[in-house]
Amino acid sequence: MKETEKGNIKPMTYKQIAEVLGISPESVRAIEFKALRKLRNQGKLDKFRDMCDGTWRDEGKGLGRNTK
């Protein structure tokens, strides 16, 4: 998105974003796709955490049950 002089926001194309960032338009599309996928999956992860009793932890080996 690009802000205009009056404060309005105009959407930018993949090509415009790519030129600003110095990457290919395909890379912009891929970054957007991955970000949107992560946001969608975050909602699923939040629902899963809500079902748990708060004793889950991540030790770099995936989620494991904290029995302490």
PQR file with spaces between the fields and no chain letter, atoms N, CA, C, O and H, PARSE charges and radii, in Angstrom:
ATOM       1  N    MET     1       0.845   -1.165    0.000 -0.4000 1.5000
ATOM       2  CA   MET     1       0.000    0.000    0.000 -0.0000 2.0000
ATOM       3  C    MET     1       0.897    1.236    0.000  0.5500 1.7000
ATOM       4  O    MET     1       1.968    1.265    0.606 -0.5500 1.4000
ATOM       5  N    LYS     2       0.421    2.228   -0.689 -0.4000 1.5000
ATOM       6  CA   LYS     2       1.185    3.461   -0.835 -0.0000 2.0000
ATOM       7  C    LYS     2       0.305    4.630   -0.414  0.5500 1.7000
ATOM       8  O    LYS     2      -0.830    4.761   -0.873 -0.5500 1.4000
ATOM       9  H    LYS     2      -0.449    2.204   -1.181  0.4000 1.0000
ATOM      10  N    GLU     3       0.839    5.481    0.467 -0.4000 1.5000
ATOM      11  CA   GLU     3       0.060    6.626    0.940 -0.0000 2.0000
ATOM      12  C    GLU     3       0.208    7.785   -0.033  0.5500 1.7000
ATOM      13  O    GLU     3       1.310    8.103   -0.480 -0.5500 1.4000
ATOM      14  H    GLU     3       1.761    5.375    0.840  0.4000 1.0000
ATOM      15  N    THR     4      -0.913    8.408   -0.354 -0.4000 1.5000
ATOM      16  CA   THR     4      -0.903    9.562   -1.248 -0.0000 2.0000
ATOM      17  C    THR     4      -0.757   10.843   -0.435  0.5500 1.7000
ATOM      18  O    THR     4      -0.708   10.804    0.795 -0.5500 1.4000
ATOM      19  H    THR     4      -1.808    8.149    0.009  0.4000 1.0000
ATOM      20  N    GLU     5      -0.687   11.979   -1.129 -0.4000 1.5000
ATOM      21  CA   GLU     5      -0.506   13.270   -0.457 -0.0000 2.0000
ATOM      22  C    GLU     5      -1.627   13.587    0.524  0.5500 1.7000
ATOM      23  O    GLU     5      -1.392   14.234    1.545 -0.5500 1.4000
ATOM      24  H    GLU     5      -0.726   12.011   -2.128  0.4000 1.0000
ATOM      25  N    LYS     6      -2.826   13.144    0.229 -0.4000 1.5000
ATOM      26  CA   LYS     6      -3.981   13.449    1.085 -0.0000 2.0000
ATOM      27  C    LYS     6      -4.165   12.407    2.187  0.5500 1.7000
ATOM      28  O    LYS     6      -5.142   12.470    2.934 -0.5500 1.4000
ATOM      29  H    LYS     6      -3.016   12.618   -0.601  0.4000 1.0000
ATOM      30  N    GLY     7      -3.245   11.454    2.297 -0.4000 1.5000
ATOM      31  CA   GLY     7      -3.348   10.444    3.344 -0.0000 2.0000
ATOM      32  C    GLY     7      -4.120    9.210    2.940  0.5500 1.7000
ATOM      33  O    GLY     7      -4.256    8.278    3.732 -0.5500 1.4000
ATOM      34  H    GLY     7      -2.452   11.404    1.690  0.4000 1.0000
ATOM      35  N    ASN     8      -4.632    9.186    1.709 -0.4000 1.5000
ATOM      36  CA   ASN     8      -5.338    7.997    1.223 -0.0000 2.0000
ATOM      37  C    ASN     8      -4.319    6.902    0.920  0.5500 1.7000
ATOM      38  O    ASN     8      -3.170    7.186    0.582 -0.5500 1.4000
ATOM      39  H    ASN     8      -4.521    9.943    1.065  0.4000 1.0000
ATOM      40  N    ILE     9      -4.739    5.682    1.041 -0.4000 1.5000
ATOM      41  CA   ILE     9      -3.849    4.555    0.776 -0.0000 2.0000
ATOM      42  C    ILE     9      -4.261    3.884   -0.531  0.5500 1.7000
ATOM      43  O    ILE     9      -5.424    3.529   -0.723 -0.5500 1.4000
ATOM      44  H    ILE     9      -5.672    5.451    1.316  0.4000 1.0000
ATOM      45  N    LYS    10      -3.284    3.717   -1.429 -0.4000 1.5000
ATOM      46  CA   LYS    10      -3.538    3.055   -2.712 -0.0000 2.0000
ATOM      47  C    LYS    10      -2.829    1.711   -2.712  0.5500 1.7000
ATOM      48  O    LYS    10      -1.672    1.628   -2.301 -0.5500 1.4000
ATOM      49  H    LYS    10      -2.339    4.005   -1.273  0.4000 1.0000
ATOM      50  N    PRO    11      -3.497    0.660   -3.164 -0.5600 1.5000
ATOM      51  CA   PRO    11      -2.837   -0.639   -3.260  0.2800 2.0000
ATOM      52  C    PRO    11      -1.721   -0.607   -4.301  0.5500 1.7000
ATOM      53  O    PRO    11      -1.799    0.128   -5.286 -0.5500 1.4000
ATOM      54  N    MET    12      -0.691   -1.404   -4.077 -0.4000 1.5000
ATOM      55  CA   MET    12       0.426   -1.510   -5.021 -0.0000 2.0000
ATOM      56  C    MET    12       0.389   -2.881   -5.676  0.5500 1.7000
ATOM      57  O    MET    12      -0.056   -3.854   -5.068 -0.5500 1.4000
ATOM      58  H    MET    12      -0.627   -2.002   -3.277  0.4000 1.0000
ATOM      59  N    THR    13       0.858   -2.955   -6.915 -0.4000 1.5000
ATOM      60  CA   THR    13       0.939   -4.237   -7.619 -0.0000 2.0000
ATOM      61  C    THR    13       2.180   -4.987   -7.144  0.5500 1.7000
ATOM      62  O    THR    13       3.068   -4.407   -6.520 -0.5500 1.4000
ATOM      63  H    THR    13       1.220   -2.164   -7.408  0.4000 1.0000
ATOM      64  N    TYR    14       2.231   -6.291   -7.447 -0.4000 1.5000
ATOM      65  CA   TYR    14       3.428   -7.080   -7.133 -0.0000 2.0000
ATOM      66  C    TYR    14       4.654   -6.453   -7.791  0.5500 1.7000
ATOM      67  O    TYR    14       5.733   -6.408   -7.199 -0.5500 1.4000
ATOM      68  H    TYR    14       1.509   -6.763   -7.954  0.4000 1.0000
ATOM      69  N    LYS    15       4.479   -5.973   -9.012 -0.4000 1.5000
ATOM      70  CA   LYS    15       5.599   -5.381   -9.745 -0.0000 2.0000
ATOM      71  C    LYS    15       6.115   -4.124   -9.046  0.5500 1.7000
ATOM      72  O    LYS    15       7.326   -3.933   -8.938 -0.5500 1.4000
ATOM      73  H    LYS    15       3.603   -6.010   -9.493  0.4000 1.0000
ATOM      74  N    GLN    16       5.216   -3.271   -8.575 -0.4000 1.5000
ATOM      75  CA   GLN    16       5.625   -2.060   -7.872 -0.0000 2.0000
ATOM      76  C    GLN    16       6.355   -2.386   -6.572  0.5500 1.7000
ATOM      77  O    GLN    16       7.378   -1.777   -6.260 -0.5500 1.4000
ATOM      78  H    GLN    16       4.232   -3.426   -8.663  0.4000 1.0000
ATOM      79  N    ILE    17       5.837   -3.328   -5.830 -0.4000 1.5000
ATOM      80  CA   ILE    17       6.479   -3.736   -4.571 -0.0000 2.0000
ATOM      81  C    ILE    17       7.851   -4.326   -4.864  0.5500 1.7000
ATOM      82  O    ILE    17       8.817   -4.041   -4.157 -0.5500 1.4000
ATOM      83  H    ILE    17       5.006   -3.823   -6.084  0.4000 1.0000
ATOM      84  N    ALA    18       7.938   -5.154   -5.912 -0.4000 1.5000
ATOM      85  CA   ALA    18       9.202   -5.787   -6.288 -0.0000 2.0000
ATOM      86  C    ALA    18      10.256   -4.743   -6.626  0.5500 1.7000
ATOM      87  O    ALA    18      11.420   -4.891   -6.252 -0.5500 1.4000
ATOM      88  H    ALA    18       7.153   -5.386   -6.486  0.4000 1.0000
ATOM      89  N    GLU    19       9.857   -3.687   -7.331 -0.4000 1.5000
ATOM      90  CA   GLU    19      10.799   -2.632   -7.686 -0.0000 2.0000
ATOM      91  C    GLU    19      11.311   -1.900   -6.445  0.5500 1.7000
ATOM      92  O    GLU    19      12.493   -1.568   -6.363 -0.5500 1.4000
ATOM      93  H    GLU    19       8.912   -3.567   -7.634  0.4000 1.0000
ATOM      94  N    VAL    20      10.432   -1.651   -5.491 -0.4000 1.5000
ATOM      95  CA   VAL    20      10.830   -0.968   -4.257 -0.0000 2.0000
ATOM      96  C    VAL    20      11.801   -1.834   -3.456  0.5500 1.7000
ATOM      97  O    VAL    20      12.790   -1.334   -2.922 -0.5500 1.4000
ATOM      98  H    VAL    20       9.471   -1.921   -5.558  0.4000 1.0000
ATOM      99  N    LEU    21      11.514   -3.135   -3.376 -0.4000 1.5000
ATOM     100  CA   LEU    21      12.326   -4.043   -2.566 -0.0000 2.0000
ATOM     101  C    LEU    21      13.529   -4.620   -3.310  0.5500 1.7000
ATOM     102  O    LEU    21      14.434   -5.179   -2.691 -0.5500 1.4000
ATOM     103  H    LEU    21      10.710   -3.542   -3.811  0.4000 1.0000
ATOM     104  N    GLY    22      13.539   -4.487   -4.627 -0.4000 1.5000
ATOM     105  CA   GLY    22      14.642   -5.024   -5.413 -0.0000 2.0000
ATOM     106  C    GLY    22      14.606   -6.533   -5.544  0.5500 1.7000
ATOM     107  O    GLY    22      15.648   -7.188   -5.578 -0.5500 1.4000
ATOM     108  H    GLY    22      12.804   -4.033   -5.130  0.4000 1.0000
ATOM     109  N    ILE    23      13.393   -7.084   -5.617 -0.4000 1.5000
ATOM     110  CA   ILE    23      13.212   -8.524   -5.806 -0.0000 2.0000
ATOM     111  C    ILE    23      12.249   -8.744   -6.964  0.5500 1.7000
ATOM     112  O    ILE    23      11.702   -7.787   -7.511 -0.5500 1.4000
ATOM     113  H    ILE    23      12.547   -6.551   -5.589  0.4000 1.0000
ATOM     114  N    SER    24      12.040  -10.000   -7.338 -0.4000 1.5000
ATOM     115  CA   SER    24      11.137  -10.284   -8.454 -0.0000 2.0000
ATOM     116  C    SER    24       9.681  -10.247   -7.989  0.5500 1.7000
ATOM     117  O    SER    24       9.395  -10.471   -6.813 -0.5500 1.4000
ATOM     118  H    SER    24      12.485  -10.778   -6.893  0.4000 1.0000
ATOM     119  N    PRO    25       8.766   -9.965   -8.911 -0.5600 1.5000
ATOM     120  CA   PRO    25       7.347   -9.999   -8.558  0.2800 2.0000
ATOM     121  C    PRO    25       6.915  -11.389   -8.055  0.5500 1.7000
ATOM     122  O    PRO    25       6.044  -11.493   -7.192 -0.5500 1.4000
ATOM     123  N    GLU    26       7.518  -12.440   -8.589 -0.4000 1.5000
ATOM     124  CA   GLU    26       7.198  -13.788   -8.126 -0.0000 2.0000
ATOM     125  C    GLU    26       7.605  -13.976   -6.667  0.5500 1.7000
ATOM     126  O    GLU    26       6.908  -14.653   -5.911 -0.5500 1.4000
ATOM     127  H    GLU    26       8.227  -12.355   -9.290  0.4000 1.0000
ATOM     128  N    SER    27       8.729  -13.382   -6.268 -0.4000 1.5000
ATOM     129  CA   SER    27       9.157  -13.460   -4.865 -0.0000 2.0000
ATOM     130  C    SER    27       8.171  -12.730   -3.957  0.5500 1.7000
ATOM     131  O    SER    27       7.883  -13.194   -2.854 -0.5500 1.4000
ATOM     132  H    SER    27       9.295  -12.833   -6.882  0.4000 1.0000
ATOM     133  N    VAL    28       7.655  -11.594   -4.414 -0.4000 1.5000
ATOM     134  CA   VAL    28       6.653  -10.850   -3.647 -0.0000 2.0000
ATOM     135  C    VAL    28       5.420  -11.724   -3.454  0.5500 1.7000
ATOM     136  O    VAL    28       4.886  -11.814   -2.349 -0.5500 1.4000
ATOM     137  H    VAL    28       7.889  -11.217   -5.310  0.4000 1.0000
ATOM     138  N    ARG    29       4.969  -12.367   -4.524 -0.4000 1.5000
ATOM     139  CA   ARG    29       3.797  -13.238   -4.446 -0.0000 2.0000
ATOM     140  C    ARG    29       4.031  -14.386   -3.469  0.5500 1.7000
ATOM     141  O    ARG    29       3.149  -14.722   -2.679 -0.5500 1.4000
ATOM     142  H    ARG    29       5.402  -12.294   -5.422  0.4000 1.0000
ATOM     143  N    ALA    30       5.221  -14.988   -3.525 -0.4000 1.5000
ATOM     144  CA   ALA    30       5.541  -16.110   -2.645 -0.0000 2.0000
ATOM     145  C    ALA    30       5.577  -15.670   -1.178  0.5500 1.7000
ATOM     146  O    ALA    30       5.100  -16.386   -0.298 -0.5500 1.4000
ATOM     147  H    ALA    30       5.937  -14.715   -4.167  0.4000 1.0000
ATOM     148  N    ILE    31       6.141  -14.501   -0.927 -0.4000 1.5000
ATOM     149  CA   ILE    31       6.192  -13.977    0.446 -0.0000 2.0000
ATOM     150  C    ILE    31       4.779  -13.731    0.972  0.5500 1.7000
ATOM     151  O    ILE    31       4.467  -14.069    2.114 -0.5500 1.4000
ATOM     152  H    ILE    31       6.529  -13.919   -1.643  0.4000 1.0000
ATOM     153  N    GLU    32       3.938  -13.147    0.142 -0.4000 1.5000
ATOM     154  CA   GLU    32       2.549  -12.898    0.547 -0.0000 2.0000
ATOM     155  C    GLU    32       1.837  -14.215    0.844  0.5500 1.7000
ATOM     156  O    GLU    32       1.136  -14.331    1.849 -0.5500 1.4000
ATOM     157  H    GLU    32       4.191  -12.872   -0.785  0.4000 1.0000
ATOM     158  N    PHE    33       2.015  -15.205   -0.028 -0.4000 1.5000
ATOM     159  CA   PHE    33       1.363  -16.501    0.149 -0.0000 2.0000
ATOM     160  C    PHE    33       1.776  -17.138    1.479  0.5500 1.7000
ATOM     161  O    PHE    33       0.930  -17.625    2.228 -0.5500 1.4000
ATOM     162  H    PHE    33       2.584  -15.111   -0.845  0.4000 1.0000
ATOM     163  N    LYS    34       3.085  -17.131    1.766 -0.4000 1.5000
ATOM     164  CA   LYS    34       3.579  -17.731    3.011 -0.0000 2.0000
ATOM     165  C    LYS    34       3.061  -16.981    4.240  0.5500 1.7000
ATOM     166  O    LYS    34       2.706  -17.597    5.245 -0.5500 1.4000
ATOM     167  H    LYS    34       3.773  -16.736    1.157  0.4000 1.0000
ATOM     168  N    ALA    35       3.021  -15.651    4.154 -0.4000 1.5000
ATOM     169  CA   ALA    35       2.540  -14.854    5.282 -0.0000 2.0000
ATOM     170  C    ALA    35       1.059  -15.123    5.546  0.5500 1.7000
ATOM     171  O    ALA    35       0.651  -15.281    6.696 -0.5500 1.4000
ATOM     172  H    ALA    35       3.309  -15.150    3.337  0.4000 1.0000
ATOM     173  N    LEU    36       0.263  -15.174    4.492 -0.4000 1.5000
ATOM     174  CA   LEU    36      -1.163  -15.448    4.659 -0.0000 2.0000
ATOM     175  C    LEU    36      -1.401  -16.854    5.198  0.5500 1.7000
ATOM     176  O    LEU    36      -2.298  -17.062    6.016 -0.5500 1.4000
ATOM     177  H    LEU    36       0.594  -15.046    3.557  0.4000 1.0000
ATOM     178  N    ARG    37      -0.607  -17.817    4.746 -0.4000 1.5000
ATOM     179  CA   ARG    37      -0.732  -19.187    5.251 -0.0000 2.0000
ATOM     180  C    ARG    37      -0.410  -19.241    6.741  0.5500 1.7000
ATOM     181  O    ARG    37      -1.102  -19.912    7.506 -0.5500 1.4000
ATOM     182  H    ARG    37       0.121  -17.649    4.082  0.4000 1.0000
ATOM     183  N    LYS    38       0.637  -18.535    7.148 -0.4000 1.5000
ATOM     184  CA   LYS    38       1.001  -18.510    8.565 -0.0000 2.0000
ATOM     185  C    LYS    38      -0.095  -17.863    9.407  0.5500 1.7000
ATOM     186  O    LYS    38      -0.391  -18.328   10.508 -0.5500 1.4000
ATOM     187  H    LYS    38       1.199  -17.990    6.527  0.4000 1.0000
ATOM     188  N    LEU    39      -0.693  -16.800    8.894 -0.4000 1.5000
ATOM     189  CA   LEU    39      -1.770  -16.143    9.630 -0.0000 2.0000
ATOM     190  C    LEU    39      -2.977  -17.061    9.769  0.5500 1.7000
ATOM     191  O    LEU    39      -3.605  -17.108   10.827 -0.5500 1.4000
ATOM     192  H    LEU    39      -0.453  -16.423    7.999  0.4000 1.0000
ATOM     193  N    ARG    40      -3.301  -17.787    8.710 -0.4000 1.5000
ATOM     194  CA   ARG    40      -4.416  -18.733    8.781 -0.0000 2.0000
ATOM     195  C    ARG    40      -4.122  -19.834    9.779  0.5500 1.7000
ATOM     196  O    ARG    40      -4.985  -20.188   10.582 -0.5500 1.4000
ATOM     197  H    ARG    40      -2.791  -17.749    7.851  0.4000 1.0000
ATOM     198  N    ASN    41      -2.913  -20.381    9.739 -0.4000 1.5000
ATOM     199  CA   ASN    41      -2.536  -21.461   10.646 -0.0000 2.0000
ATOM     200  C    ASN    41      -2.426  -20.987   12.083  0.5500 1.7000
ATOM     201  O    ASN    41      -2.625  -21.779   13.004 -0.5500 1.4000
ATOM     202  H    ASN    41      -2.212  -20.093    9.086  0.4000 1.0000
ATOM     203  N    GLN    42      -2.113  -19.716   12.299 -0.4000 1.5000
ATOM     204  CA   GLN    42      -2.010  -19.180   13.653 -0.0000 2.0000
ATOM     205  C    GLN    42      -3.347  -19.306   14.361  0.5500 1.7000
ATOM     206  O    GLN    42      -3.392  -19.614   15.552 -0.5500 1.4000
ATOM     207  H    GLN    42      -1.950  -19.073   11.550  0.4000 1.0000
ATOM     208  N    GLY    43      -4.433  -19.071   13.645 -0.4000 1.5000
ATOM     209  CA   GLY    43      -5.759  -19.218   14.235 -0.0000 2.0000
ATOM     210  C    GLY    43      -6.015  -20.639   14.690  0.5500 1.7000
ATOM     211  O    GLY    43      -6.607  -20.853   15.747 -0.5500 1.4000
ATOM     212  H    GLY    43      -4.397  -18.820   12.677  0.4000 1.0000
ATOM     213  N    LYS    44      -5.578  -21.615   13.908 -0.4000 1.5000
ATOM     214  CA   LYS    44      -5.732  -23.014   14.289 -0.0000 2.0000
ATOM     215  C    LYS    44      -4.885  -23.332   15.506  0.5500 1.7000
ATOM     216  O    LYS    44      -5.319  -24.070   16.389 -0.5500 1.4000
ATOM     217  H    LYS    44      -5.097  -21.441   13.048  0.4000 1.0000
ATOM     218  N    LEU    45      -3.668  -22.777   15.562 -0.4000 1.5000
ATOM     219  CA   LEU    45      -2.786  -23.008   16.690 -0.0000 2.0000
ATOM     220  C    LEU    45      -3.374  -22.395   17.954  0.5500 1.7000
ATOM     221  O    LEU    45      -3.300  -22.998   19.025 -0.5500 1.4000
ATOM     222  H    LEU    45      -3.315  -22.177   14.844  0.4000 1.0000
ATOM     223  N    ASP    46      -3.955  -21.210   17.845 -0.4000 1.5000
ATOM     224  CA   ASP    46      -4.578  -20.572   19.002 -0.0000 2.0000
ATOM     225  C    ASP    46      -5.735  -21.410   19.538  0.5500 1.7000
ATOM     226  O    ASP    46      -5.890  -21.547   20.751 -0.5500 1.4000
ATOM     227  H    ASP    46      -4.015  -20.720   16.975  0.4000 1.0000
ATOM     228  N    LYS    47      -6.550  -21.972   18.639 -0.4000 1.5000
ATOM     229  CA   LYS    47      -7.652  -22.826   19.074 -0.0000 2.0000
ATOM     230  C    LYS    47      -7.119  -24.052   19.803  0.5500 1.7000
ATOM     231  O    LYS    47      -7.683  -24.466   20.816 -0.5500 1.4000
ATOM     232  H    LYS    47      -6.424  -21.860   17.654  0.4000 1.0000
ATOM     233  N    PHE    48      -6.032  -24.639   19.292 -0.4000 1.5000
ATOM     234  CA   PHE    48      -5.426  -25.800   19.914 -0.0000 2.0000
ATOM     235  C    PHE    48      -4.919  -25.441   21.312  0.5500 1.7000
ATOM     236  O    PHE    48      -5.144  -26.184   22.268 -0.5500 1.4000
ATOM     237  H    PHE    48      -5.574  -24.303   18.468  0.4000 1.0000
ATOM     238  N    ARG    49      -4.243  -24.315   21.427 -0.4000 1.5000
ATOM     239  CA   ARG    49      -3.718  -23.882   22.736 -0.0000 2.0000
ATOM     240  C    ARG    49      -4.849  -23.637   23.721  0.5500 1.7000
ATOM     241  O    ARG    49      -4.717  -23.939   24.907 -0.5500 1.4000
ATOM     242  H    ARG    49      -4.060  -23.711   20.651  0.4000 1.0000
ATOM     243  N    ASP    50      -5.964  -23.089   23.237 -0.4000 1.5000
ATOM     244  CA   ASP    50      -7.107  -22.849   24.114 -0.0000 2.0000
ATOM     245  C    ASP    50      -7.665  -24.152   24.670  0.5500 1.7000
ATOM     246  O    ASP    50      -8.173  -24.177   25.791 -0.5500 1.4000
ATOM     247  H    ASP    50      -6.071  -22.843   22.274  0.4000 1.0000
ATOM     248  N    MET    51      -7.579  -25.235   23.900 -0.4000 1.5000
ATOM     249  CA   MET    51      -8.083  -26.533   24.355 -0.0000 2.0000
ATOM     250  C    MET    51      -7.164  -27.156   25.401  0.5500 1.7000
ATOM     251  O    MET    51      -7.603  -27.975   26.209 -0.5500 1.4000
ATOM     252  H    MET    51      -7.167  -25.214   22.990  0.4000 1.0000
ATOM     253  N    CYS    52      -5.896  -26.771   25.389 -0.4000 1.5000
ATOM     254  CA   CYS    52      -4.932  -27.320   26.336 -0.0000 2.0000
ATOM     255  C    CYS    52      -5.050  -26.591   27.666  0.5500 1.7000
ATOM     256  O    CYS    52      -5.696  -25.548   27.760 -0.5500 1.4000
ATOM     257  H    CYS    52      -5.540  -26.106   24.733  0.4000 1.0000
ATOM     258  N    ASP    53      -4.430  -27.141   28.674 -0.4000 1.5000
ATOM     259  CA   ASP    53      -4.510  -26.526   29.998 -0.0000 2.0000
ATOM     260  C    ASP    53      -3.356  -25.577   30.291  0.5500 1.7000
ATOM     261  O    ASP    53      -3.163  -25.180   31.441 -0.5500 1.4000
ATOM     262  H    ASP    53      -3.905  -27.989   28.598  0.4000 1.0000
ATOM     263  N    GLY    54      -2.582  -25.204   29.264 -0.4000 1.5000
ATOM     264  CA   GLY    54      -1.520  -24.236   29.442 -0.0000 2.0000
ATOM     265  C    GLY    54      -0.192  -24.829   29.854  0.5500 1.7000
ATOM     266  O    GLY    54       0.720  -24.082   30.209 -0.5500 1.4000
ATOM     267  H    GLY    54      -2.739  -25.527   28.330  0.4000 1.0000
ATOM     268  N    THR    55      -0.044  -26.146   29.822 -0.4000 1.5000
ATOM     269  CA   THR    55       1.212  -26.762   30.256 -0.0000 2.0000
ATOM     270  C    THR    55       2.053  -27.236   29.084  0.5500 1.7000
ATOM     271  O    THR    55       2.956  -28.054   29.262 -0.5500 1.4000
ATOM     272  H    THR    55      -0.785  -26.753   29.534  0.4000 1.0000
ATOM     273  N    TRP    56       1.769  -26.733   27.885 -0.4000 1.5000
ATOM     274  CA   TRP    56       2.557  -27.127   26.719 -0.0000 2.0000
ATOM     275  C    TRP    56       3.794  -26.258   26.616  0.5500 1.7000
ATOM     276  O    TRP    56       3.776  -25.098   27.028 -0.5500 1.4000
ATOM     277  H    TRP    56       1.035  -26.069   27.741  0.4000 1.0000
ATOM     278  N    ARG    57       4.872  -26.808   26.068 -0.4000 1.5000
ATOM     279  CA   ARG    57       6.109  -26.050   25.885 -0.0000 2.0000
ATOM     280  C    ARG    57       6.788  -26.502   24.608  0.5500 1.7000
ATOM     281  O    ARG    57       6.519  -27.594   24.106 -0.5500 1.4000
ATOM     282  H    ARG    57       4.886  -27.750   25.733  0.4000 1.0000
ATOM     283  N    ASP    58       7.654  -25.674   24.090 -0.4000 1.5000
ATOM     284  CA   ASP    58       8.402  -25.993   22.874 -0.0000 2.0000
ATOM     285  C    ASP    58       9.877  -26.007   23.228  0.5500 1.7000
ATOM     286  O    ASP    58      10.424  -24.986   23.644 -0.5500 1.4000
ATOM     287  H    ASP    58       7.872  -24.787   24.498  0.4000 1.0000
ATOM     288  N    GLU    59      10.523  -27.148   23.070 -0.4000 1.5000
ATOM     289  CA   GLU    59      11.939  -27.288   23.405 -0.0000 2.0000
ATOM     290  C    GLU    59      12.787  -27.476   22.161  0.5500 1.7000
ATOM     291  O    GLU    59      13.878  -28.041   22.249 -0.5500 1.4000
ATOM     292  H    GLU    59      10.078  -27.977   22.732  0.4000 1.0000
ATOM     293  N    GLY    60      12.320  -27.019   21.002 -0.4000 1.5000
ATOM     294  CA   GLY    60      13.069  -27.204   19.780 -0.0000 2.0000
ATOM     295  C    GLY    60      12.894  -28.588   19.179  0.5500 1.7000
ATOM     296  O    GLY    60      13.424  -28.870   18.105 -0.5500 1.4000
ATOM     297  H    GLY    60      11.434  -26.560   20.931  0.4000 1.0000
ATOM     298  N    LYS    61      12.159  -29.450   19.859 -0.4000 1.5000
ATOM     299  CA   LYS    61      11.908  -30.809   19.375 -0.0000 2.0000
ATOM     300  C    LYS    61      10.423  -30.972   19.040  0.5500 1.7000
ATOM     301  O    LYS    61       9.911  -32.088   18.953 -0.5500 1.4000
ATOM     302  H    LYS    61      11.728  -29.221   20.732  0.4000 1.0000
ATOM     303  N    GLY    62       9.754  -29.851   18.855 -0.4000 1.5000
ATOM     304  CA   GLY    62       8.322  -29.900   18.645 -0.0000 2.0000
ATOM     305  C    GLY    62       7.636  -29.690   19.982  0.5500 1.7000
ATOM     306  O    GLY    62       8.299  -29.495   21.000 -0.5500 1.4000
ATOM     307  H    GLY    62      10.171  -28.945   18.926  0.4000 1.0000
ATOM     308  N    LEU    63       6.328  -29.728   19.983 -0.4000 1.5000
ATOM     309  CA   LEU    63       5.595  -29.528   21.220 -0.0000 2.0000
ATOM     310  C    LEU    63       5.695  -30.784   22.080  0.5500 1.7000
ATOM     311  O    LEU    63       5.583  -31.906   21.585 -0.5500 1.4000
ATOM     312  H    LEU    63       5.789  -29.886   19.156  0.4000 1.0000
ATOM     313  N    GLY    64       5.902  -30.578   23.346 -0.4000 1.5000
ATOM     314  CA   GLY    64       5.958  -31.698   24.269 -0.0000 2.0000
ATOM     315  C    GLY    64       5.212  -31.362   25.529  0.5500 1.7000
ATOM     316  O    GLY    64       5.050  -30.190   25.866 -0.5500 1.4000
ATOM     317  H    GLY    64       5.993  -29.667   23.748  0.4000 1.0000
ATOM     318  N    ARG    65       4.768  -32.344   26.206 -0.4000 1.5000
ATOM     319  CA   ARG    65       3.979  -32.147   27.426 -0.0000 2.0000
ATOM     320  C    ARG    65       4.924  -31.832   28.572  0.5500 1.7000
ATOM     321  O    ARG    65       5.878  -32.572   28.813 -0.5500 1.4000
ATOM     322  H    ARG    65       4.899  -33.297   25.932  0.4000 1.0000
ATOM     323  N    ASN    66       4.672  -30.757   29.268 -0.4000 1.5000
ATOM     324  CA   ASN    66       5.466  -30.375   30.441 -0.0000 2.0000
ATOM     325  C    ASN    66       4.863  -31.055   31.655  0.5500 1.7000
ATOM     326  O    ASN    66       3.747  -30.727   32.058 -0.5500 1.4000
ATOM     327  H    ASN    66       3.897  -30.155   29.072  0.4000 1.0000
ATOM     328  N    THR    67       5.572  -31.983   32.233 -0.4000 1.5000
ATOM     329  CA   THR    67       5.039  -32.749   33.357 -0.0000 2.0000
ATOM     330  C    THR    67       5.534  -32.241   34.697  0.5500 1.7000
ATOM     331  O    THR    67       5.238  -32.841   35.730 -0.5500 1.4000
ATOM     332  H    THR    67       6.479  -32.250   31.906  0.4000 1.0000
ATOM     333  N    LYS    68       6.276  -31.152   34.701 -0.4000 1.5000
ATOM     334  CA   LYS    68       6.795  -30.607   35.974 -0.0000 2.0000
ATOM     335  C    LYS    68       5.725  -29.934   36.755  0.5500 1.7000
ATOM     336  O    LYS    68       5.985  -29.422   37.844 -0.5500 1.4000
ATOM     337  H    LYS    68       6.516  -30.664   33.862  0.4000 1.0000
